[in-house]
């Protein structure tokens, strides 16, 4: 339990977005050099795009997956893992990110609501399996042996995010909701701050700049995630 802004905090929900991994060298989506500045998301990240041009989609996700070993978790990932480990109350970490930097930063519980680059999903038998190579339309499902049915295990635009029931239960029960490095453009994640507020939680945003939902938060901490998350975790553990 911690005293934070004169409130007793026992249950914390942390939502992260691409900004938490930016200082590790992974592009965000909507910053000036972001992925959606270089690619039209409607040609890459929808089920229709995959049906239309699977090779384009495979190349995009193969390249993102192959970049992961070249980057390292940063101080923000590590601070959140420390909070999960040392906080005497409950810390639930939900991320929109598909990278594995929270886990490599030491987090044992990470809820990937938009899926993971580290796994593939078979559209024929629904098996989910570790991604072990580059994939294309000739790839076979190791379970059902169908060909060309494996897709990146990523939640695309127009699809329902994973684990929504668990996430909503956590939001309904938390004392503190923190959003780190997310632009507040994509729902349902962008609506979590309102849900948490509705249930009486204190809400804090960490972002290097103003987001689409900054005005919904009780507190905004503006600056790089590595600096602001480390300071916030220190405060929460100080008690
Ligand atoms: N420290 C803190 N915040 C940062 C940093 C940093 N070093 N770098 C960038 N940011 C902030 C930006 O200001 C921006 O508000 O991170 C946010 C990144 O926003 P987006 O690129 O829109 O990423 P995100 O919010 O995670 O996107 C949500 O959209 O494209 C879909 O499914 C995809 O999960 C993704 C979802």
Boltz pocket constraint, residues with backbone or C-beta under 6 A from the ligand:
constraints:
  - pocket:
      binder: B
      contacts: [[A, 16], [A, 17], [A, 18], [A, 19], [A, 20], [A, 22], [A, 23], [A, 28], [A, 29], [A, 30], [A, 31], [A, 34], [A, 96], [A, 97], [A, 114], [A, 155], [A, 180], [A, 181], [A, 182], [A, 183], [A, 184], [A, 185], [A, 186], [A, 206], [A, 207], [A, 208], [A, 209], [A, 210], [A, 211], [A, 223], [A, 224], [A, 225], [A, 226]]
      max_distance: 6.0
